[in-house]
């Protein structure tokens, strides 16, 4: 369906590929280079807009609501949550499927609209999380830090705002991805302007809808983005505190059906931490994983390909652990 130019995958990296753990196929992050330690000070230039975006949600007091504004907010939540879970997480962080260089850029640009920084920054931090999950060096572990810190405050320091390019050599070789990382504010800005314009247009053409430019901006951008951010952060915080463990892992990751619903499948977190190489995180039919279903559809039309399945040996291990749990053993 797609021509050779579109399906042409990104060329092999001249940089040595990331090491892979043979048992779980986890990506092993290279150590940071000397001199990359930071001082941990608050990055006020970035933090002020970060909190201002959330405070802007209070504007709903003045602009009110309408069904169309709430519907647009819900739609943008879904579309951008999929960008985070399907692209930032399962592609850029774990490479659980393949795509073309052009589509890789599109996926990265789509991801930046979620206002969760650029794809290189996101992937670098996530790979570090997997390598040190719930250890002292895990910057957003609720077992090492306060809940509030692990949920969101970790992002406010200069140290954590920086992108460790040494952790993503397979991605940082692409200048277009580095450009997205540098100008990560462009798509959010355009989206905000688009929401304002959409509300004004609807107010002009269909005044009976009861919306306006400011109302659509508040609901479609600020509220939708804030809820999206905190829902994503629950996987760093709540999914390491509440839920069940199917697999024995070195960390406290949990499977949580409610978080899976909220994040389109990311709540099957213990599954993922045991075997992050798979494109699906709901390993069984009853573990709803909307992100995987959407990726499967994209593969069907040729936008992506070679979605990595759950290895057969993982199901064998799951059965072994199930027997251990039935015998009263803790995982």
N, C-alpha and C positions, 0 to 999 in steps of 0.2 A: 504493500500500500504506500509506503513512504519511500522516497527515492534514496539513492546511495548516499547523497550528501547529508541527508537528515539522519540516516541510520549510522553514519560513520562515527564510531566511538572515539572518545578522546585518545590521542596517541599515548603510548607507554611513557611513564615518567622516567626521566634520566636519574632521578633520585631513587635510592634504594627503597623498595616497598616496605610498608609497615609490617612488623613481625606479627604472626598469628599464632595464638595458643592452639596446640594440636587437639586438645580435648574439647574445648568449647568454642573454638574459632574466634576468640575475642581478639580485638585489635590491641596490640601492645604499643603504647605511646613511647616515642623516644624521650630520653631525659632532656630537660631544658639545658640550654647551653650556659656556661659560666657567665655571670653578669646579668642573668635574666630575673634575679630576685628583685622584688619590688618592695616598696615601703608600706603598702597597705593604707595609704591616706585616701580620704573620700575624694572622689572625682566630681567636684561640685558642678562643673560645666555640663556634665552629662546627667547628673543626679537631679538637678533642678527641673529640667524638662520631664524627666522620668516621673517625679512626684506631681508635677503640674498637670500631666496628662490624666492622672488619677483624680486629682482635685477637680478637674474640669467636668467630671461626671456630675458634680453637684449642680451644674448648669441646668440639669433636668428640672430643677425647681422652677426655673423661669420659662423654659421652652415647652414644658409639658411632654405629652406623648401622643402618639397616634399608632394605629395598627400597622400602617405602612412603614413607619420609622422602626418599630420593634421588629418587623419582619426583615427589614434590610440588615439590622444589627445581628439577628440570628443567622441570616444567610452568610454574612461576612465572618461571623464567628466560625461557622462550619468550614467555609472555604479556606480560611487562613489557618485553622487548627489542622486541617489536612496538609497544608503546606509545611507546617512545623513537624508533624508526626511522620508524614510520608517522605518528605524531601530532606529537611534539616536533619531529622533523626535517622530514618532508615536508609537514606541514600548517602548524604554527605558524611554522616558520622560512622555508619557501618557498612556502606557499599553492599547492600543486600540485593541490588539489582543493577542492571546496566542501562545506559542510555547514550544518546549522541552528545557531542560537545555543545551543539546548539540548544538541545533540550535541557542539558545540564545548566546552562546559563538561564534559561527560562524558569526552571525550577528554583534556582537560587534567587532570581528577581522576585518571583512569586513569594518565596519565603520571607524576603525582607519586608513585605507589606504587613507582616505580623508584628512588627516593631519589637523584634527580639534579636536585634543586631544582625550582622552578616553571617553567611554560611560558614566561613572559615572560623570566626569567633565561636559560633555555636558548636561546631564539630570539635574544635580543639578542647573546649571545656568539657564536652560530653565524653570524649575519649579519656580525658584525665579522670573523670568521675568513675568510669568503668575500671580503670587501672588501680584506683585507690578508694573504691566505694566503702564508705563508712569508716575509713581509716582517718588518722589525724590530718592528713593532707587533703582530704575530701572537703572542698570549700563549702559544699551545701549539704553536709550530712547532719540530720537532726540528732544523731547520736554523739556528735562531736561538738556541736554548736547549739545555740538556742533555736527554738522552732522558727521564730521570726527571721533570724539570720539565715537559716537553711532554706526558708521559703523564698525570701526576696532580698534581704539586706546585703547578702554576699555580693550582689551585683553592683553595689555602690562604690567599691574601692577602685583605686587606680590600678592596682594589681590585677583585679579580675576584669577590668574593662579592656585590658590589653589582649591582643591575639597572639598566642604562642604559635607562630608559623612552623616552628620545629615539630609541632605535634601533627601538622597536616601537610606533609610534603607532597602527598598525592593530589592535593587540592590547590595548594599555594602556587604551583607551577603555572596555573592558568591566570593570565593577567586580567581577564574579564571577571573572574571570581574575586580577585583582590580588589578590583574596582568596586564591586558590589559591597565588599566589606568596608571599604574606605568611605563610600557615600551611602551608608545604610539608611540614611534619613530621607533619601529621595522618594522612594516608593510610598512611605507613610505620608510624606508631605503631599504628594500627588493624590493619594487616596482621600486625605482630609479635604483637599480642595474639591475633589470630585463629589464628595458627600454634600458639601455646602452647595455646589452647583446643582446637584440632583434635587435637593430639597427646594431650592428656589424655582427650578423648572417645574416640579410637580405642583408647587403652590400656584404657579402662573397658569398651568394647563388644566390642573384638576384641583381647584381649591377645596372641593368637597372632601378631599382626603385628610384635610386638617393638619398638614405638615408644613414645614418651612425650611429655609436654609440652615438656620441655627439649630433647629430641632434635629434635622438629619445629621448634622455634624456631630452633635452630642451623642445621639444614639448609634449612628452608623459607624462613627470612628472612635470617639472617646470611651463610651460604655462598652462597645463590642471589643475594643482592644484591651481594655482593663480586665474584663472578665476572661478574655483569652489568655492574658498574661498569667493571671492567678490560677486558672485551670491548669495551664502548663506547669506551673511551679508546684502544684500538688504532687506531681510525680517525684520531685526532689525531696519533698517533705513528708506528706501524708503516706505515700506508698512505701516508705521505709519505716512506718510506724503501725499501720493498720492493714489487716488482711491476713491471708494464708500463704504458707510456703509449700510449694509442690516439690521444689528441689533444694538440696543442701548447697548453699552458697556461702562465701566468706563474709557476706554482708547481711543486712537485715531487710532486703528487698521483699516485697509482698505482692501477691495477686489480690486485686481489689475490684470487684465487679462494678461498683459505683464510679470509681475513678476511670475504669475502662469506658463506661458510658459517657462520662464527661469529656474524655480526651480521645474519643474515636478508636479506642483499643490499646492505649498506652498503659492502662491500669493492670495489664497482665505482666507486671513488672518483674516478679520472680522468674517467670518463664524467660523473659528477655535477658535478665542478668545471668541466667545459667547458659543460655544459648543465643547470644545477640547476632549471630550470623544469619538468622532466618528473617525473611521479609515479613513473616506473620508472627504476631506475638500471642494471639489466641491459638494455642496449639491444638485445641479440640473444637469440634463443631459448635459446642454450646458456649464457647468463649468468644463472644461477639467482638469482631475486630474490623470495624468499618474502614479503617485506613487500609488494611490489606485488601478488602473487597474493591476499594477504589483503585489501588495499584494494579490489581488483577484486570480491571476494566481497561486501564491504560495500556497494559501489556497486550490485551486482546486487539487493540487498534494500532499497535506498533510504536507507541510513543516511548515505551520502555520495554526491556526484555530480560530474560534469564533471572526471574525472581527466585531467590534461593529458598528452598523448602526447609522444613524441620527435618533434620537427619533422623533416620530410623533408630539409631542408637539412643537418641534422646528420649524416645518413647519407652525404650527398654529401661533406661535409668529412672524415668518417671514411675514405672511400675515397681521398681526396686524400692524407691523412696516411699511409695504408697504402702508397701508391705511393712516398711519400718515404722511408719506413722501408726498403722493398725496395731503394731506391737507396743505402742506407747513411747517410741523413741522420738526425741525432738530433732528437728532439722535446723 
